[in-house]
């Protein structure tokens, strides 16, 4: 059950240049110019096949709560670089534009827009920092969590990372994102209170050390929590004391629904020996849970080695996405509206080709094969383009245009959904549980080859001919302009 909390005002959580540019737009008379910005990323973390979209819920709350307080205005006045007319404008500031976004839990790929913002220049520019903050963090953790969950091959994974997260919100939002990515639970209590993420836990080594003996510690715990207790068995010696003492206490109280947890040592070896000892004692239903600096590669390897494990607890390497802790999402201007309402595409050019943007107000279609219900490719188009599902569709690689594919017997789904229109929320917000279920369903629609950890299949995000022509015409014009200068 998700609980409604008082929303914090994060209006001033912005890069200072959002304010200096906003003041500049205001003074230049272009504050109301309608602009289009895309939020996208350039590379999947860990060289994976896809990422998971997450963070939209927090963006919605931020947009709905945008307002500058009197204290904010006074602080900005003290900086001495903003005009009074601009400060008065901020006093009545609110978001009035449109936002389109890919639903949370959707598998997403480089270069395609996760969020598109259509709004007056100051509004669209100002929200950049917070949007990137939400998406760069939660997409990263959700993506890492999904890799770990897939490695566990059906075994539950609990997120254990709060104490190693990057700050308070890193812990809370990390637990949320991990649940969206497929984790079954979290150790972070407030994550259940706020988002309905199931929270649970049993004991630390300090519990065992607090008593005069390990046996007394286990006995006390099982008396207090006789329903499905989990005993931490590696405080002293897993096989010589931990397992024998756990068996003794479980049998003493007739407990059969129970678990033991191993947090150190050779997990594969210890889990096999533990399983054998538990089974010989008749505790065949006792689960074995393991933790200790795990990630998707370690989990995959110990499972391949025959480890007897029923569930995993994963902490720092999940909540910090330790192997690649930056998602790399960016927010770029892609178009402006002219006075007559027509859209003028904009492009950012770089000597680094991966940083050249895809211009214009766009929509993205996901193309599915009818026979398998699996995703074939994504196709970025101009905003007013449609796809006729009754005719063969020719798609091509925008970088290697000779790579073409004609698709038949397919259907398409538009990825982005309207979230705000004219500043009004029009999106029906799903619960965290619904997002998690949606994520699982959408990943099932991806081919196994895309899910590989090493050298996954390159899932194509192609461009329509019209969009490709637009992009390359802008590149040609820019090249000619540089030659003339």
Buried (B, 14 or more C-beta within 10 A) or exposed (E): EEEEEEEEBBBEEBEEEBBEBBBBBBEEEBBEBBBBBBBBBEBBBBEBBBBBBBBBBBBBBBBBBBBBEEEBBEEBEEEEEBEEEBBEBBEEBEBEBBBBBBBBBBBBBBBBBBBBBBBBBBBBBBBBBBBBBBBBBBBBBBBBBBBBBBBBEEBBBBBBBBEBBEEEBBBBBBBBBBBBBBBBBBBBBBBBBBBBBEBEBBBEBEBBEEBEEBBBBBBBBBEEEEEEBBBBBBBBEBBEBBBBBBBEBBEEEEBEEBBBBBBBBBBBBBBBBBBEBBEEBEBEEBBBBBBBEBBBBBBBEBBEEEBBBBBBBBBBBBBBBBEBBEBBBBBBBBBBBEEEEEBEBBBBBEEEEEEBBBBBBBBBBBBBBEEEEBBBBBBBBBBEBEBEEEEEBEBBBBEEEEEEBEBEEBEBEBBBBEBBBEBEBEBEEBEBBEBBBBBBEBBEBBBEEBBEBEEBEEBBBBBBEEBBEBBBEBBEEBEEEEEEE
